[in-house]
Amino acid sequence: MKAIVCEAFGGPEVLAWRDVPDPPPPGPGELQVHIQARGAQYVDVLMLAGKYQFRPEPPFIPGNEGAGEVVAVGPGVTRFKPGEKIMSRQRLGAFAELGNAKAEDCDQVPSGMSLEQAAVFRGAHHTAYHALMQRGRLQPGEWVMVNGAAGGIGIAAIQIAKLFGATVIATASNEEKRRICLEEGADYAIDYRAGLRDKVKELTGARDGVDIVYDPIGAEVFDESLRCLRWGGRILVLGFLGGGPSTPRTNYLLIKGLEVIGVRLGGVTEYQPEIGRENMRKLVELAGQGKLRPRISHSFPLERAADAIQTIIDRKVIGKAVLVG
Ligand SMILES: NC(=O)c1ccc[n+]([C@@H]2O[C@H](COP(=O)([O-])OP(=O)(O)OC[C@H]3O[C@@H](n4cnc5c(N)ncnc54)[C@H](OP(=O)(O)O)[C@@H]3O)[C@@H](O)[C@H]2O)c1
């Protein structure tokens, strides 16, 4: 089969379009999928650079989510059969024509969703759902500020927070990104580089801040975001795109009764798989009702994966990038 192979740690230039052996027949509990679309995302940028928490040694085939048609099922698999269209999440290997995935990490493509949309749905929407609903304990009527809101997990968070009754402030770096955040349902969209605190206090009025901040950025944006929380607020730590982790000002935590809460989707699937499966059942149901749809700004043929990675690094993707074929 053809695949994109990461041949050394580095940037997009380390990706090569190669002929590689087909995967072995699916083992117990596995499916073999003819992958027709897969998500490319910031996690891939980190993994190629050898900077992600899971650090496979090159050569490896990147890609942790995809969608396509089941070609074979392994022993014990009863939920799926050959010919069905599914979406999958896997540790590696989605930047290829064929891949094996655990059946428990796969779902039927929700009705009304294209394969491209299904390929990029699981990771971002599951992250946002777990973060807001389980870690953030979002209640209807609360205010949520979503940082990096025009990114993959950001747009998913806007959609989920709105669906569950929140008022949403999106933060993004340029006018086009802010316009799209509003189109996706955010009530307000602001530039986080212009200073957040005063603007958020003005928008929230007598509430005096938001209840939840959803933060994949870290660094100064995290520090500034802490000051946007009202009494009893929660800040969800999802990533460190701004350059690294922060040391929370613990005096702010004490004075306002704040909580700093870590979020890691991989931890749910590893330690609380029953919660992960129930979350996906709910998300597939909501997507099937047309209430959730990933937004895709860029689509590339699989062999141009390096261009997709460069577009992510250049912060041009709004929502998700997909690799097809
Ligand atoms: N904890 C978890 O379970 C979990 C799960 C999935 C992803 N993540 C992490 O969440 C982060 C976001 O993932 P994503 O897929 O949403 O990424 P993405 O689609 O690339 O979006 C990231 C957004 O962050 C903003 N940003 C700020 N500083 C940036 C920088 N230096 N480089 C790139 N973007 C920057 C960009 O918006 P502006 O231009 O508006 O600033 C961009 O729209 C990543 O660090 C990823 O590893 C965590």
The ligand as an SDF file (V2000), in Angstrom:
LIG
                    3D

 48 52  0  0  0  0  0  0  0  0999 V2000
   -5.6160   17.6590   26.2960 N   0  0  0  0  0  0  0  0  0  0  0  0
   -6.1520   16.9500   25.3180 C   0  0  0  0  0  0  0  0  0  0  0  0
   -6.7960   15.9090   25.5360 O   0  0  0  0  0  0  0  0  0  0  0  0
   -5.9610   17.4170   23.9020 C   0  0  0  0  0  0  0  0  0  0  0  0
   -6.6530   16.7910   22.8450 C   0  0  0  0  0  0  0  0  0  0  0  0
   -6.4680   17.2880   21.5440 C   0  0  0  0  0  0  0  0  0  0  0  0
   -5.5760   18.3620   21.3250 C   0  0  0  0  0  0  0  0  0  0  0  0
   -4.9050   18.8890   22.3770 N   0  0  0  0  0  0  0  0  0  0  0  0
   -3.9630   20.0130   22.2080 C   0  0  0  0  0  0  0  0  0  0  0  0
   -4.7070   21.1860   22.0080 O   0  0  0  0  0  0  0  0  0  0  0  0
   -3.9540   22.0860   21.2260 C   0  0  0  0  0  0  0  0  0  0  0  0
   -4.8420   22.5900   20.0930 C   0  0  0  0  0  0  0  0  0  0  0  0
   -5.1120   21.5340   19.1940 O   0  0  0  0  0  0  0  0  0  0  0  0
   -5.9200   21.8260   17.8540 P   0  0  0  0  0  0  0  0  0  0  0  0
   -5.9780   20.5410   17.1300 O   0  0  0  0  0  0  0  0  0  0  0  0
   -7.1670   22.5580   18.1460 O   0  0  0  0  0  0  0  0  0  0  0  0
   -4.8980   22.8150   17.1290 O   0  0  0  0  0  0  0  0  0  0  0  0
   -5.1610   23.8240   15.9190 P   0  0  0  0  0  0  0  0  0  0  0  0
   -6.3300   23.3740   15.1350 O   0  0  0  0  0  0  0  0  0  0  0  0
   -3.8570   23.9900   15.2450 O   0  0  0  0  0  0  0  0  0  0  0  0
   -5.6100   25.1860   16.6360 O   0  0  0  0  0  0  0  0  0  0  0  0
   -4.8440   25.8050   17.5820 C   0  0  0  0  0  0  0  0  0  0  0  0
   -5.2560   27.2740   17.7160 C   0  0  0  0  0  0  0  0  0  0  0  0
   -4.4020   27.8150   18.7200 O   0  0  0  0  0  0  0  0  0  0  0  0
   -3.9890   29.1140   18.3750 C   0  0  0  0  0  0  0  0  0  0  0  0
   -2.5410   29.2810   18.6360 N   0  0  0  0  0  0  0  0  0  0  0  0
   -2.0150   30.1090   19.5450 C   0  0  0  0  0  0  0  0  0  0  0  0
   -0.6920   30.0340   19.5720 N   0  0  0  0  0  0  0  0  0  0  0  0
   -0.3420   29.1650   18.6260 C   0  0  0  0  0  0  0  0  0  0  0  0
    0.9020   28.6800   18.1570 C   0  0  0  0  0  0  0  0  0  0  0  0
    2.0610   29.1080   18.6750 N   0  0  0  0  0  0  0  0  0  0  0  0
    0.9000   27.7620   17.1580 N   0  0  0  0  0  0  0  0  0  0  0  0
   -0.2580   27.3320   16.6280 C   0  0  0  0  0  0  0  0  0  0  0  0
   -1.4880   27.7660   17.0410 N   0  0  0  0  0  0  0  0  0  0  0  0
   -1.5210   28.6680   18.0410 C   0  0  0  0  0  0  0  0  0  0  0  0
   -4.3520   29.3270   16.9030 C   0  0  0  0  0  0  0  0  0  0  0  0
   -5.3260   30.3420   16.8770 O   0  0  0  0  0  0  0  0  0  0  0  0
   -4.9560   31.8550   16.7950 P   0  0  0  0  0  0  0  0  0  0  0  0
   -4.2680   32.0890   15.4870 O   0  0  0  0  0  0  0  0  0  0  0  0
   -6.2910   32.4880   16.8990 O   0  0  0  0  0  0  0  0  0  0  0  0
   -4.0610   32.1380   17.9670 O   0  0  0  0  0  0  0  0  0  0  0  0
   -5.0250   28.0430   16.4400 C   0  0  0  0  0  0  0  0  0  0  0  0
   -6.2630   28.2980   15.8030 O   0  0  0  0  0  0  0  0  0  0  0  0
   -2.7040   21.3480   20.7800 C   0  0  0  0  0  0  0  0  0  0  0  0
   -1.6270   21.7120   21.6290 O   0  0  0  0  0  0  0  0  0  0  0  0
   -3.0420   19.9000   21.0030 C   0  0  0  0  0  0  0  0  0  0  0  0
   -1.8920   19.1440   21.2990 O   0  0  0  0  0  0  0  0  0  0  0  0
   -5.0860   18.4550   23.6600 C   0  0  0  0  0  0  0  0  0  0  0  0
  1  2  1  0
  2  3  2  0
  2  4  1  0
  4  5  1  0
  4 48  2  0
  5  6  2  0
  6  7  1  0
  7  8  2  0
  8  9  1  0
  8 48  1  0
  9 10  1  0
  9 46  1  0
 10 11  1  0
 11 12  1  0
 11 44  1  0
 12 13  1  0
 13 14  1  0
 14 15  2  0
 14 16  1  0
 14 17  1  0
 17 18  1  0
 18 19  2  0
 18 20  1  0
 18 21  1  0
 21 22  1  0
 22 23  1  0
 23 24  1  0
 23 42  1  0
 24 25  1  0
 25 26  1  0
 25 36  1  0
 26 27  1  0
 26 35  1  0
 27 28  2  0
 28 29  1  0
 29 30  1  0
 29 35  2  0
 30 31  1  0
 30 32  2  0
 32 33  1  0
 33 34  2  0
 34 35  1  0
 36 37  1  0
 36 42  1  0
 37 38  1  0
 38 39  2  0
 38 40  1  0
 38 41  1  0
 42 43  1  0
 44 45  1  0
 44 46  1  0
 46 47  1  0
M  CHG  2   8   1  16  -1
M  END
$$$$
